Amino acid sequence: MTRDEIKDIVLEIIEDIDDEAEFDDLDAEAPLRDQLDLDSMDFLDIVMELRKRYKLQIPEEEYPQLATLKSCIDYLEPKLKDVAA
């Protein structure tokens, strides 16, 4: 799976959780929670959706690695490298 495909997946999951999310001015290096006004439950929904769709186990201590769009992609890329989009 490419970095662009992973980005699309993350944004799709966020959009499923918050259909009013605006991605036009999204800064890939700024915290998603601040930019998209996501609360802790929204964040957990993202983690759970990744688990459901791709059988990923993301330990709680690794949640900070999902803070920004870029860090999400960096974190997920090796975990999804062999998964077809």
C-alpha positions in Angstrom: 0.0 0.0 0.0 1.4 3.4 -0.9 1.6 6.5 1.3 -1.1 8.2 -0.8 -3.4 5.2 -0.3 -2.8 5.2 3.4 -3.5 8.9 3.5 -6.8 8.4 1.7 -7.7 5.6 4.1 -7.0 7.7 7.2 -9.0 10.6 5.7 -11.9 8.3 4.7 -12.1 6.9 8.3 -12.1 10.4 9.7 -14.8 11.5 7.3 -16.9 8.4 8.3 -16.6 9.5 11.9 -17.2 13.2 11.3 -18.9 13.9 8.0 -18.4 17.6 8.5 -14.6 17.3 8.6 -12.9 19.8 6.3 -9.6 18.7 4.7 -9.0 21.6 2.4 -6.5 23.4 4.8 -5.3 20.3 6.6 -1.6 20.6 7.7 -0.1 17.1 7.5 2.3 17.9 10.3 -0.2 19.5 12.8 -2.2 17.5 15.3 -5.4 16.1 13.7 -7.3 16.4 16.9 -6.7 20.2 17.0 -7.4 20.8 13.3 -10.5 18.7 13.0 -11.8 19.2 16.5 -11.7 15.4 17.2 -12.3 14.3 20.8 -10.8 11.2 22.5 -13.7 9.1 21.5 -13.3 10.1 17.8 -9.7 9.2 18.1 -10.5 5.8 19.5 -13.0 5.3 16.7 -10.2 5.8 14.2 -8.0 3.2 16.0 -10.9 0.7 16.2 -11.7 1.2 12.5 -8.1 0.5 11.6 -8.3 -2.6 13.7 -11.6 -3.7 12.1 -10.5 -3.1 8.5 -6.9 -4.2 8.6 -6.6 -6.4 11.7 -4.1 -3.9 13.2 -3.4 -4.0 16.8 -2.3 -0.6 17.9 -1.1 -0.5 21.5 -2.3 2.4 23.6 1.3 3.6 24.2 1.7 4.0 20.4 -1.4 6.3 20.0 0.8 9.4 20.0 2.3 8.2 16.8 -1.1 8.8 15.2 -1.3 12.4 16.2 -0.7 14.0 12.7 -1.6 12.9 9.3 2.1 12.5 8.4 2.8 10.5 11.6 -0.2 8.3 10.9 1.2 7.5 7.4 4.7 6.9 8.8 3.4 4.6 11.5 1.0 2.7 9.3 3.2 2.3 6.2 5.3 -0.6 7.4 2.2 -2.3 9.0 0.2 -2.0 5.7 3.0 -2.5 3.2 1.7 -5.9 2.1 -2.0 -5.0 2.1 -3.8 -4.3 -1.1 -5.8 -1.1 -1.0 
